[in-house]
Amino acid sequence: MLIVVLGLVRIVMYHWRQGTVLIGVALLVAAILRIMLSDQRAGLLAVRTRKVDFLLYGGFGGMIMFVALTITGGPFG
């Protein structure tokens, strides 16, 4: 959550590309942490399997970072 907050702070400071990349990094970190956490330890958080969570978090994090890094110009200049 701290990485997401830092990303949002960077977005509010008009550094939207850096902030969005930080949010993507947070999702990649979540993917790594989820693959290390067993279903028993996850408890009620484990709605899906570890592999599905890893693929979803990693995929979304990668897509967010790809879009943020490939947009030319962007909304603020």
N, C-alpha and C positions, 0 to 999 in steps of 0.2 A: 504494500500500500504506500510505503514511503516513496518508492520510485514513481508511482502514479501521481502522487502529490507534487513531487518535484517537476514532473512533466507538465502538470496543469499550471504550476507557477510559471514555468518557462513560456507556456502558451499565452498566459495572461500578460506576460512581459513582452509580447509581440515577437517571440522567438518560437513561432509555431512549428517549424520543422524540427528543432531540437526537442521540443516538448512532445511532439508526436512520436519521434524516435524513442524517447524515454518510455512512453507508454507501451510501445512495441517491445522494448527490452523487458519491461515488467511482465508482459505476457510470456515471453520466452523463459524468464526466471520462474514464473508460475508453472510452466510446462515441465521444467527440470525438477522443481520441487514436488510436483504431483507424481512424476514417474518414480521418485524415491520414496514416496509415502505409500504404505500398504493400504489396501482397502479396509482392513480391520482398524488401523490407526485413524483413517479418515472418518470413520463412523458414518453419520448421516450426510456428510458432505459427498460421499461416494455414491452419487446417483448413477454415474456412468462408470465404465471400466477405466483403469489407468491408461490403457493405450489410447482410448477414445479421447480422454481429457488431454493427454500429451499431444495428440495430433491436432485437436481443435485449438488449444492454447498456442502451440507452436505455429500452426498455420495462420491463425489470426495475427499473432505477433509479427510473423514474417511478412504478411500482406500489408499490415499497417506501416512497417518500416519501409517496404518497397515503394508504396504509394508516396510516403512522406519524402523519400529521397529522390524520387523521379519526377515530382511535380515541378514544372518550371514556372517561375514567377510566384504563384500562389496567391492567396487571398489578401495578403498585406504588402504586396510589392514585388 
